[in-house]
Amino acid sequence: MVTIAPAAVSSHSYAAADGVRLAVDVRQPDGRPALLFAHGFGQTRHAWTATAAALAGEGLRCVTFDSRGHGESGRVPGGDYHMEQFVADLVGLARSQPEPPVLVGASMGGLLGLVVAGEIDPGLFRALVLVDITPRWETAGVERILAFMQAHPDGFADYAEAAEQIAAYLPHRAGRKSEDQLRPLLREGADGRLRWHWDPALLGGDLVREAERYQPRLMSAAANVRVPLLLLSGGRSDVVSRDTVDEFLRLAPHAEHVELPRATHMVAGDANDAFTREIARFLRTLDGGATH
């Protein structure tokens, strides 16, 4: 790939089938191939900023978005969130692209991609990159994430307090997040306190309460995926394990697995340079006609 001038970010909203509006960023709108990035539960499109900027600099169309109930996207009236809404959003966004995109999905985003590619529309994605997620996951790791998300319902007095809590949650990372880095992740309430960007109703919804009930469906979908597959896992992850990776590779034997040894479940944030290089390498195999 040839590096070109940095791409400007074009921000707009996408109207989902039920009217909820999703915040979308596009870099290199005329680039090829197209990549659609789907973040994990509790994240925003900004989780992909460094990778999307780097790949757009190599001439690729990079589309990132906030899932419903997250970031700057709309919330579901009444807080009635369920998996099919998120699946429909992903299908609609993918179909709005000028060509079948490569989906890069972290955690929740990767699981949604499996459902789409293995159950709903096998040809919608050119390929799938799953970021530290398998159809069956380690419950303890997910419970740790949810515990953090539920820990501060009253929010924070200021950005410094929020940065302190993130540093305690991610002790392996050097330094603390700046106010500029935190601003997209927090919202100021009428009481002046800062709260996380996500709709609190998400934590009591179907995606959390019934998550493990979906595992047989996800395993069946994984077995039906026929497009090229790359699983990028974190060597220090507590969400996927050797057992869940091996099980996934038995379901999808054509998949390639690459472990980034220093990364936890937050792969893109922990090892972004290596993460981005692996995606670029995988894309080159697609260009060369190989699947793995």
N, C-alpha and C positions, 0 to 999 in steps of 0.2 A: 504494500500500500504506500501511496505517496502522501506525505504530510502536507496539508494545505493550510490556508489562513484560518485562525480560530473562527468558529461559527457563532453568529449571534443567536440568541435564544428568542424564539417567537412563542409567546404565551397566549393561550386562548382557552375557551371552555368547550367541552363536548357534552351534548345533551343525551343522557342515557334514555333508554326506552320508556322508563317511567317518569321522565322529566328531571331527575336529579342531575345536576350539572357537575362535571368533573374538570378539575384544573389540569391542563395539559401544557407541556413545554416541548417544542420541536427544535432540533438543531440540524443544520444541513438539510433543508426540506427537499432538495433535489438529489441528495446523495443516495448511493446504492452500496450494499443492500440496506433494507430498512430493519431497524432493531426497535422492538417495543419492550420497554422495561416495566415490570410489575413488582412493586415493593412488597415487603412483608407486613404482617399485622402490627399496627402501631407505628409504622414508618411513614415517610412521605416521599414524593418524587425526588427530593433533595438528597436522598441516600445514594442516588446514582450520579450526582453532579460531576464528580471527577472522572468517572468512567465514560459518561456520555460526552463530556467535553473532549476527552482524549480521542475517542473513536470518531466523533464528528470531525475532529481535526485530520482524520485520515480519509475523509470523504464519505462517511456513512451517515445515513439518515437516522437520527436517534430521537425516539419519542418516549418521554417520561410522563407519568401522570399520578395524581393523588387518587387513591381509591375512595369510594364514597365513605363518608364518615371520618375521613382523614384529611389533615392539612387544610387546603383551601377549597376542597371539593364540598359539595352539598351533603347535608345529612338527611336521613330518612325520617319523614314525619312520624312521630310516635315511637321512634327508635326500634322499629321492627326490622332488624337486619337478618338476612339469611343468605346461605351460600349461593343460591341461584341468581340473586341480584348481582353478586360480584362476577359470577360466570358470564352473565349477560353483558355486563359492562365490558369485560375483556373481549368477548366476541365482537361487540359493536365497534370497539376501538380498532381491533385488528382488521375488520372488514372495511374500515374507513381509510386504511392505508393504501397507497398506490400499487403495492405488490404484497404478496404474503410475507409478513415480517418474520424475523428470528425473534422468538420470545426469550427474554432473560428474566426469569422469575425467582425472587427470593422468598423462601418460606411459603407464606400464604400465596404469593404470586405464582410460585412454581407449581403448587398443588392445583390452582385454578387452571394453569396451562395444561396439566396432565388431563384434567376433566375435558377441556376443550379438544385437545388433540387426540385423546383416546376414546372419546365418547360422542362428542357433539359434531365436530367438523374436522375430520382427519387431515384435510388439506389446507386448513386456515393458516398454519404456521409453516415456514420453510424448515425450521429446526427449533429445538428447545434447549435452553441452558437452565438447568435447575441449580439454584444457589443454596446449598446446605439444607436440602429438604428431600425426604424420601416418603413414599406413601404411608409407611408406618414410622413413627418417630418415638423418641425417648420422652416419656411423660414428664419425668423430673425436669428436663430442660425447658419444656414448654411451661411448666408450673412456675419455674423461676422467672421467666419473662413476664408472665401474667401477674405474679406477685409484685414485680417492680411497677407495672402499669397501674396496679390498684393501690399502690402504697401512699399516694399523696393526693387524696381527693380534694383537699383544701388548697392545693397548689403551693406556690412558693412566694416568698416576700419579694424576691428579686432574682435576676439572672445568676448571680453568684451562688445563691442557695441551690438553684436548679443544677448548675455546673458541678457543685459539690456532690449532689446525689448521683449524677451520672458517673462521676469519677469513682464513687464507691461501688457502683454497679459494674463498671468496666475497669477494674483496677490494673489490668494489663496494659492499658493505653497510657502513653506518656502525655503529660500536660492535661489541661482542662479546656472544654469548649468555651469559646469567646461569646460575647453577647451577640455578635453578628451571626455566628453559627447557630445560636440558640433561638434567635428571633423567629425563624420559620416554624419552629417546633412548639412554640408557646403562644397562648392567647391571654390577653389581659381582660379580666372580668370586671363587672361593675363595681366590685369591692376593691379593685386595684391589685388583686393578686394574680399571679401568672399560673395558668393551668395548661396541661398538655393539649396538643392540637386535636386529638381524636375525640369523637363523640363518646362520652362515658357509657352510653347505652350499648356500645359495641361489646363491652366487657360482660354484659349480662345476656347477650344475644346467643343465637343459634351457633354462630361460629366458635364460641367458647364452650357453651354448655354441651353441645352435641358433636364436638370436633372428632372424637375417637370413633363415633358411630359411622363417620364417612370413610374410615380406613379401608374396608372391603371394596367400596366403590372406587377409591383411588388406586388400589392395587389392580383391580380389573382394568381401569383406564390405562395404567402404566403398561400393562401387558399388551394393550392394543395400539400403542403409539408406534408408528412406522417411520416417522421422520427422524433424521439424525438427532441424537441426544447426547448432551454433555452434563454430567453431574460434577459440580465444583463444591467440595466439602471442606470444612475447617478441621484441621487436625486436632484442635482443642475444643471442638464443638461438644455441647452436652445435649443437642437436639437430634443429631444423627450419630450413629455408631457403626462400628465394623459390621455388626449384625444387620442393621437396617440397610446399610449400603449393599452388603452381599445379597440380601433378600431382593432389593431393587434390581440388581444386576441379573438375578435369575429371572425376574419378570421381564426385563428389557435387555436381553443379552447383546443387542447391538449398541448399547449405550457405552460411552467412554466415561471413566471416572478419573478425576484428578483431585488429589488432596493437597491443600495448601497448609503446611504443617503448623505455621504460626498463628493461624486464624481460628477464632471461635465461631459461633453461629453467625456473628456479624462479619461475614467474610469481606464484603466490599469495603467496610470501614477499617478492618484490621490489616488487610494486605492488598490495598487497592492497586498498586502497580502490578503485582503478580496476577491479581484477578483480571485486570484489563488485558494483560499480555495473553492470558489463557483464552479469553474470549476472541481476541484478534487472531490467535493461532487457529482456533476452531473454525472461525469464519473462512480462513484461508483453505482449510480442508474442504469446506463446502464449495468454494470457488474451483477447487481442483477436482471436484466430483467424488471425493471420498466421503464416507460417512463416519469413519472411526479409524 
